[in-house]
């Protein structure tokens, strides 16, 4: 299958091959299947029932048949339970619909092509993978904010320090020092997507006329932030809100950068066109925008 991606702005599209229509799948976590055990038990049960239907059934045959049926039933339940524990680490990018489906939690995100890059047009919302919780926050500790503007992640969560999904940034925890990484840093982005590095953020700003304020959403900011008439022009739709060590703050949108040192991209209310990637605090909680792998 072919996957469409656009080469500029919002509308132009070009074709590129991406395997099975943009889908990918790996790291399937699945419980052990007991179907063979169940089938064997049913066979044993059938044999026992045949014995009990003889002219003079023995009590031992009846007992064996009953035991086998119970074992078969138990095995079937075990197999069914195992199937419910399947967790897929995969994603599907639809270039025609401009959407990305993250099969880890089933969410579907809007995407946008700006310049030569394909970005998520929404902030990441992943909260857990299987039974593992990913440390993050909702703005003002209100779940509705997570649904509307995405979750806020500390750096170790954003970089996937625990290596749940990739070893490229393993051990990049919430300590303020450099760590060893291999780019691209997937972090906790969907498969085949990653946390943008400094150059990718710079290329994005260049593609929006060199003015990062063009990346802001048309709403969700203070009224004084709407002096720039091109808000929302490119569909990136950055929204304000982050968490420092104690408080939630809504005068800027901050995004983690996939670097070996603790860096963040800031799109604020008070700045003009100055492009800033700054030294961040690893314990602060910021948004994540993922960019598609080349």
KAHU-V166055 format. One record per backbone hydrogen bond with DSSP energy under -0.5 kcal/mol. NH is the residue of the N-H (numbers start at 1). CO is the residue of the C=O. If there is no record, write none. Layout:
nh	co
NH	CO
NH	CO
//
This chain:
nh	co
3	16
5	14
8	12
12	8
14	5
16	3
18	1
21	19
22	18
23	20
24	91
26	89
29	27
29	87
30	28
31	82
38	34
39	35
40	36
41	37
42	38
43	39
44	40
45	41
46	42
47	43
48	44
49	45
50	46
51	47
52	48
53	49
54	51
57	54
62	58
63	59
64	60
65	61
66	62
67	63
68	64
69	65
70	66
71	67
72	68
73	69
74	70
75	71
76	72
77	73
78	74
79	75
80	76
81	77
82	78
83	79
84	80
85	81
85	82
86	83
87	29
89	26
90	88
91	24
92	101
93	22
94	92
94	99
95	93
98	94
99	94
100	109
101	92
102	100
102	107
103	90
103	101
105	102
106	102
107	102
109	100
111	98
112	119
114	112
114	117
117	114
119	112
119	117
120	290
121	110
124	288
129	132
132	129
133	131
134	127
135	133
137	152
141	138
142	139
143	141
145	142
146	142
147	143
148	144
149	145
150	146
151	124
152	137
153	286
154	135
155	282
158	154
159	155
160	157
161	156
163	160
170	167
171	161
172	169
173	171
175	173
177	175
179	260
182	168
185	195
186	184
188	158
189	186
193	190
194	291
195	185
196	289
201	197
202	198
203	199
204	200
205	201
206	202
207	203
208	204
208	205
209	206
210	205
211	208
212	210
214	211
215	212
216	213
217	238
225	222
226	223
229	227
231	228
232	216
233	230
234	214
235	232
238	215
241	252
242	249
243	285
244	247
249	242
253	267
254	252
255	265
256	287
257	263
258	196
259	257
263	261
264	278
265	255
266	276
267	253
269	251
276	274
278	264
280	262
280	278
282	280
284	281
285	243
286	153
286	284
287	254
291	194
292	118
293	192
//
